[in-house]
C-alpha cells in the first residue's frame, strides 16, 4: 500500500467519522425539536381555553361596568331631583313658618301688653 492510498483511506475514514457524527447530531436535534413541538402543543392546548375564558370574563366585566355606569347616572339624576325637591320644600315651608312664628310672637307681645294694662286698672 502506498502513501497515497493510505492518505486516501485516512481521508475516507475521517469523512465517514464526520458524517456519522453529523448524523447523530441531526438525530439529537430532531428529537429535541420533537420535544419542543410537543411542549408547544401542550402549552397551546392549555392556554387557548384560558384565553377564551379571559375573553368571556372581559366581555362580562365590560357589560357589568356599563350597567354600573347606568346605575350611577340614575343615582346622580335621583340625587339632583331630591336636591331640587328639598330646596323647593324648604322654600315652601320656611317662609310660612317664619310668618307664623312672627305672627305668634306678635300675638304673644300684644297679649302681654293687654295683661299689663288690665293689671294696671
Secondary structure in CASP SS format (residue, H / E / C, confidence):
PFRMAT SS
TARGET T0000
AUTHOR 0000-0000-0000
METHOD secondary structure of the structure
MODEL  1
X C 1.00
X C 1.00
X H 1.00
X H 1.00
X H 1.00
X H 1.00
X H 1.00
X H 1.00
X H 1.00
X H 1.00
X H 1.00
X H 1.00
X H 1.00
X H 1.00
X H 1.00
X H 1.00
X H 1.00
X H 1.00
X H 1.00
X H 1.00
X H 1.00
X H 1.00
X H 1.00
X H 1.00
X H 1.00
X H 1.00
X H 1.00
X H 1.00
X H 1.00
X H 1.00
X H 1.00
X H 1.00
X H 1.00
X H 1.00
X H 1.00
X H 1.00
X H 1.00
X H 1.00
X H 1.00
X H 1.00
X H 1.00
X H 1.00
X H 1.00
X H 1.00
X H 1.00
X H 1.00
X H 1.00
X H 1.00
X H 1.00
X H 1.00
X H 1.00
X H 1.00
X H 1.00
X H 1.00
X H 1.00
X H 1.00
X H 1.00
X H 1.00
X H 1.00
X H 1.00
X H 1.00
X H 1.00
X H 1.00
X H 1.00
X H 1.00
X H 1.00
X H 1.00
X H 1.00
X H 1.00
X H 1.00
X H 1.00
X H 1.00
X H 1.00
X H 1.00
X H 1.00
X H 1.00
X H 1.00
X H 1.00
X H 1.00
X H 1.00
X H 1.00
X H 1.00
X H 1.00
X H 1.00
X H 1.00
X H 1.00
X H 1.00
X H 1.00
X H 1.00
X H 1.00
X H 1.00
X H 1.00
X H 1.00
X H 1.00
X H 1.00
X H 1.00
X H 1.00
X H 1.00
X H 1.00
X H 1.00
X H 1.00
X H 1.00
X H 1.00
X H 1.00
X H 1.00
X H 1.00
X H 1.00
X H 1.00
X H 1.00
X H 1.00
X H 1.00
X H 1.00
X H 1.00
X H 1.00
X H 1.00
X H 1.00
X H 1.00
X H 1.00
X H 1.00
X H 1.00
X C 1.00
END
